[in-house]
């Protein structure tokens, strides 16, 4: 019996939906769904989501909360999370969000539209990414419907831990970036090579995703990031780096060249994006880089994603990291020259 089964008692109920599942890979041109048992969607619903719930509940139970009112509400939140996981594992229909915020209203409009085209609307029979985003919205709903825990961050301990564990790798990338700050010594061939390396470093920063590593005792990737991107090349399915390079080098008739980056998760993932933005500006591939928070998921991903306050907080944390002296020439520039979090990225399409 797994830890999740011990915590929630869901073994028999999960087995009861086996006749609703298909023991096959996802068909070509079909979205990833949990009903295909050989897909990442199935792994997400049956393994990753339960892991997230069990970790969240354990954190809730062990985190000291001074207010007796909040303690009662914490128990209520735990019960709601248990009910939510049971709904997932028994493939119940997605219900509307219980809330009056603009985000809740928008989600409910999306759900209405989805139910009109897909009458099933169950966890295993909808796109896994939609289901996972909806799950975070439901977790946030449980927090927001309290009086004393509305600003409670379920994942704070995990985010702090992930930041500390990625320190050595961040230092290695910062050193790499600093050694390439002398533009006079870089010809076009070298610059394109560095460009490809920075793109790949930013890409593979996603290995530090909290939701993917939530059960790991350590998410510390201690390998050299330059060696890592070479070994990971075999996992890249499509590579448009040449097209990106050519686009960035097309004259823009004196118009400022702007690159927009949708904010990634906190700690290492965002750090690699900041390094990429620094590289773009240093070598004139962009005049300004705009970071956008994911407003459509900002509250539903509140515990895992990063907003404007945390953007600045991350940079300040970096300035205080031990052995990070080499970065003192880079990081202050980020606060001054990189336009951060001034706009929202709204997209109801998944």
N, C-alpha and C positions, 0 to 999 in steps of 0.2 A: 504493500500500500504506500502510495506517495505521501509526501508531507501535505500536499494540497488536499488529498482525499481524507487524511486524518483530521485536517482543520475544518473541512466543509462537509464531509460525508457524502461525496458526490459520485462514488464509484458506480453504483447500480443505475443511477439516473443517466450517467454519461453513456453507459452501455445501451440504454433504452433507445438512443437515437441512432444506433448503428444502421438501422434499416433506411435512414434518411441520407446516408453517406454513400459516396462512390469510391471504390478502391481503385483509383487510377490517378495518373498525372492530369494536370489542368490541360484541357484541349487547346489546340492552337487558336489564337485570337479570342479566347475566352478570358475574362478577368479571374484573378486568383480568388478562390472562395474556399471556405472551410469544408465544404461538402466533398471536395476532392482530397482524399486522405494522403495523397503523395505530394501535396502542395505545401508551400510555406504558409498559406492561409490556414490550413488544418493545424500545422505546427503552432501557429500563433494562437489560435483559439483554444487548443487543447493543452498547450504547454506554456507558452509565453504569458498569456493573460492570467492563468492561474498562479504562475510564479509571481507576477506583479501584485496580485491581490494578497498572496500570503506574506510577501515582504512588506507591503504597505500596512497590513494589519499588525504584524509583529512590531513595526516601527511605532504605530499608534499606541500599542499596549505598553511599550517600554519607554516612550517619551514622556517625561514628567509634565503634567499639566496642573498648574496651581489651583485654578478656579474649580470649585466643586461642581458648578454648573457645566463647565466645559468637560469635566470628567464624565458626567452623565451623557452629554452630547457625544462624546467620543464613543461610548458604548453603543449609542444609537447609530453612529456612522459605521461602526464595525458590523452591526447587524445588517445595515443596508448594503454594505459591500458583499456580505455573504449571500444575500438574496440575489444581488446582481450577478455574482459568479454562477450561482445555481441556474439563473436564467440563461446564461451563456452556454453552459455545459448541457443543458436540456433543450437548447435550440428554440427558445421562446421568441416571439415577435419583438421587434424593436418598438418600444413605446415612445411617446412624446416626452420631451424634457419638461420637468416640473420647475418652471421658473418664468420670470417676467422680464429678464434682461434682454437687451437687443440681440445678444448672442443666442440666447435660448429661443427667442422668436424666430431668428434666422434658421437655426437648426430644425425647428418644428416645421418651418416652411419646406425645407429640404426633405424632411421625412414625409410630409404630405405628398410632395411630388414623387418621391420614390415609391411610396405605397400605391400611388395611382398607376404606376408602370410595372410594379413588381408586387403582386398581391401577397406573396409569402412574407417578405420583409423580415426573415429570421436571421439569427446570428451566423449560421453556417451557410446560408443561401444568399448572402450579400457579399460585396467585395470586402476582402479582409481589411484593407486600409480604411474604408469607410467604417467598418465595424470597430476597428481599433480606436479611431478618432472618436467615435460615438461613445466607446467605453470610457475614455478620459472625460468626456462631457458628463457622463453619468456619475463618475467619481467626484467631479467638481460639484455637481448638483447636490450630492450628499453633504459636502462641506458647506456650500453656500446656504443651504437650508437650515443652518444652525444660527444661533445668535452670538456665540462666543468664539467660534472657530473659523470664521469666514476668511481670515487672512492666514490660516494655518497652511504651512507648506509640508505636504506629506513626504516629499523626497529631499528635503534639505540635507539630511545626513548623507544620503547617497551622492548628492551633488558635491558636497564638501570632500567626501572620500575620493570621488573620481578626480577632482582637481588635484589633490595631493599626490595621487598615484601616477598622474600623467606628467608630473613636474620634470622628470629627467628627459622625457621625450620632447617636451616643449623647449627645454634649454637647447637640445640638439638642433631643433629646427631653427631656433633664434640664431644660433651660431652660424648655421648654413646661410641664413638670410643676410646676416651681417657681412659675411665674407664676400658677398656679391653686391655690396653697396657701392663699389667703386666703378661707376659707369664708364670711366675712361678706359678700363681694361677689358671691356666686354664688346666683342664684335657680334654681328647678327647671328652667326651660327651658334656661338655660346649662349646668347640671350634666348634663342629658341629652345635650346636644351634646358636652361634654367626654368623657362616658362613651363615646359612640359613637366619638369620635376615638381614645381610648385602646384600645378593643377592636380597632379596625382597625390601629393601630400595632403592637399585639401580634401580630395575625394576619399582617400582611405582614412581620414580622420573620423569617418562615420563608424569605424570599428569600435569607437569608444562610446557609441550610443548607449545611454543608460538603460533604455528598455530592452536592449539586446543583451546587456551584461548584468542585468539586475540580480541574477542568482550567483554570479561569479564572486568568489572571495576576493579576487583582485582583478582589476581591469588594466593593470600596468603593462604596457607594451614597451619592453626595454630595448628592443632591437633598434639599430640605426635606421632612422626613417628613410634614408636614401637607399639602403639595402632592401628595406621592406617593400618599397614601391616597385623595385625590379622583380622581386619574388612574387608580387601580387599581379603582375601584368597579365598572367595567364587567365585571370578571373574577369578581365574587362571584356564585355560582350560587344560593345560598339565604341569607337574612338573617333571623335570629331575635333581633336586638338588642332589639326592642321587648318581646318575651316575657321576655328576660333582665332587662331593666330593671324590668318589672312584678313579676317574681318577687323581685328583690332589694329591692323597696320594700314588700313585704307584711309586716305586723307578725308577729314571731316569738314573741309572748307572753313577752318578757323572756329568751328563750333566746338565747345568743350566736349571731350569724350567722357561719357559717364557709364559706369558699370554698376548694376544693381545686384545685390546679394541678399537672398532670403535667409534670414538668420537661422543658424543651426543651433543645436543644443548647447548647453553651457560647457564650461571648462575647455577640454582639448579640442572639441569639434569647432567651437567658435574661434579658438586661438589660431587654428590652421587657416580659417577664413580671413582672419585679421592679417596674418602673414601674407596671404595671397593678395589682399587688397593693398598692403604696403608695397609689395612687389610691382603691382600694376602701376601705382603712382610713381614709385622711384624711377622706373624705366620709361615713363611717359606713355604707357599703354592705356592709361586712363588719367583724366584730370581730376575726377572726383569719383568716389565709391560711396554708394548709398546702401546702408544696411536697413532692411525692412523686418519688422517683427511680424509674426504670423497672426494677424488679428483674428482671422476666422477660427483659429485654434488657441488664441492667447490664454483664455481662461480654462478651456478644456485641457490644454497642455500645460497649465500653469506650473505644475510640479516638475515637468520634465524640460520645458522650453525656457527660453531666456527673453526677458523684456528689456526696456531701456535702462531701468535702474540696475539690472544685473549686468548689462553691457559695461557700464562704467565701473561697477563693482569688480568685475573680472579684471579689467585693466589695472585697477588699484591693487588687487590681490597680486598680480604679476609683479608690480613694482616692489612688493614686500617679500617676494619669495627669496629664500636663502639661495645663494649662488647664482642669482639671476642678474648680476651686475652687468654682464655683457648686453643685456636688453635695455639698459637705461637710456641708450641712445635711440632706441626704436619706439618704446611704449609711449613716452610723452607726446611724440608726434601723432600717435593714434588718436589721442584725446583732442588734438588741435586740428588735424587735417582730414580725418575721416568723418564724414557726416553720418551720424548714427541715429537710427530709430526715429526719424522725423516723419515717416509716413507708414501707413499700414498696408499690408498686402492682403487684399480680400479676394477670396476665390472659393465659391461654394462647390466647385467641380472637383471630383475626386477621381 
